[in-house]
């Protein structure tokens, strides 16, 4: 039985990259045109949302989404969630209607086809470079001034230890949210690690539960409140993940 599982997992991984790459290749002329100007980014975002939903569907994932609060059209937010899988990107695109920009690690830009558009549409960070982190802050500020939202996975990466439910948060998302007085949108992704983790021989079709938790306002906060805001957001997401673990 075990050899069949390894064959399935190998084919499942290959299938993921196939369904990820084919729409990008087909839509590439339109994607390139939509990235020529920052004003046309919302058009790119609509195509990216369709791409994300297409991948989730083709992988056999069905999204079960609950929202404690609704997004307001045209409003900027700081989107934060736990990070355990490459499918976090697709799920975030599928459930958030307001155009946003990812802040993500530069290593993903090396993925063929996907990486070409990833590095042109996202804000890339080299977490080992203080200069890179400062440039990310400047670029994120520019995007927020354009009326977009920002998505940051505040754990700063995927923990090597998959038993960790939620790792410690970095400061960047909360510093930006306070600077621009925009709400934090905490989200909990329950099943992405089980469905498609970074461990090669793992994964399966199935449910993909997600919950948009009550927004956390930042009006009137200063950088002195950053740690309290970060800890509050961590507790909210951790609490929901713990609830998911029970069910």
Phi, psi and omega in degrees: 000323183299316179301325179294324177296317180294323177295315179300311182298321179296312179295325180295319177295315179299316180300321179302312181289331176294309183288340175284322187274323186301311179299325180294318179297314181296318185268000188309318179300319181288324178295316179298314180298321182288345179259002180290334181225145178294336180290335181264007179303321178303329177292316176302318182298319178299317178294323179296322178297316177297321178298315180298315180294322179299315180296313180301318180295313183293335178276357180081024178263130172247126186276128173248103188249133171236142181233125173278343181207147183264149174285143175265128179302138176080001181260145179269143179223162167255109183269126180225144180204165173291153187232115182223354191202156172295336180289350174302323180297311182295320181293319178299317178297321185291328189256349183251111184282334182283132180304132180219167179239133176283143162255115187220167183289143186292340183299329182293342179292348180277349180291127181305143178069296180304316184298327180301314182277330179301313184285344179265346183244346183247167174261112186268143181231136169261105188292350178266001184239119178293328177295318179297319180296323178292319178295324176300316180301316180294316181292322178294320177301317180299316180295321179294322177296335179277000177091007178273166171261168179236138174245123177229132170271101195288353175291343177080014181147176180266124180301139177296327179273106184288354177280346179288122181286318179204119182280171178297150181266145171277171187274336195307312183299323186280327175296315179295316181299320179291316180303321184257003176054043179251150183292147169275133175249098178281137178226145179241125178253113191277321196243001185300324179296318179289321184289318186198075181280180178279356172284124189301309183272075180194167175110156179189156171297160178154188183289152179224093184278140177216148177222129172269115186271166181306136181294148180251113183288154178236002181303129178085353179280152174240176180297342175293339181266002187301313183296318179297319178296315179298314181294322180296316180296317178301315182297321181296313181291318179299319179299319180289321177299322177296322177295318178300322182298329181287334184254000000 
